[in-house]
Amino acid sequence: MTTVKYSLEDFTHNMESLIESQPSNQQIFDKGSAWLERLVSNPDSIPMEFRLPLGTGPRPNHASRMLYQGESGLQVTAVVWGAGEHLGPHDHRTWGMIGILDNGITETRYRRVDDHDVDGYAKLEKDRAATFKPGEITLLVPDTDEIHQMDNHTDKPTVEIHVYGTDLRSLDRSAYNLETGKITTFRTQKWDNC
């Protein structure tokens, strides 16, 4: 049996204690990203059942599973991106941290360059793109730096741990069409395990 040096329980305890102190987003990112890096640096910290694709349904190579939901709003999920999987630009409306557990993912960040005066329309401009490897962290800053696209350009699944300040099921979020500028409002409905 493998002994986990820094567990999911350790991580959620540390995060809940931090959130209880009513920190700024920067304080959350400074401390939380170091803890998330510790968590994802050891794949055994997350049970194998949460690191596998669904294997059935409309997206058999994908999975989104709840790992923790706290009363503070803290939400921790495991997301599996299948080989070649793509998710277009979208936002989050809460602070977030994503840690890569297995394989790698390419994240493309966008910024809005329109003046927000047309309802249901946004013009996005590519800001940057990076490929993240196991143990690396990417941060989502509400309203400032949170619109991103995710692509698994590899031939095997990628596993990420997502950490958010609010239950995504309670937020109206936006998906952006790069070609037409259309904004589509959506809400996360459920996780694959609940």
Stockholm file with secondary structure:
# STOCKHOLM 1.0

chainA/1-194         MTTVKYSLEDFTHNMESLIESQPSNQQIFDKGSAWLERLVSNPDSIPMEFRLPLGTGPRPNHASRMLYQGESGLQVTAVVWGAGEHLGPHDHRTWGMIGILDNGITETRYRRVDDHDVDGYAKLEKDRAATFKPGEITLLVPDTDEIHQMDNHTDKPTVEIHVYGTDLRSLDRSAYNLETGKITTFRTQKWDNC
#=GR chainA/1-194 SS CCCCSSCHHHHHHHHHHHHHTCCCHHHHHHHHHHHHHHHHTCGGGSCGGGSSCCCSSSSTTCEEEEEEECTTSCEEEEEEECTTCEEEEECCSSCEEEEEEESCEEEEEEEECSCSCSTTBCCEEEEEEEEECTTCEEEEBTTTBCEEEEECCSSSCEEEEEEESSCGGGCCEEEECTTTCBEEEECCCCCTTC
#=GC SS_cons         CCCCSSCHHHHHHHHHHHHHTCCCHHHHHHHHHHHHHHHHTCGGGSCGGGSSCCCSSSSTTCEEEEEEECTTSCEEEEEEECTTCEEEEECCSSCEEEEEEESCEEEEEEEECSCSCSTTBCCEEEEEEEEECTTCEEEEBTTTBCEEEEECCSSSCEEEEEEESSCGGGCCEEEECTTTCBEEEECCCCCTTC
//
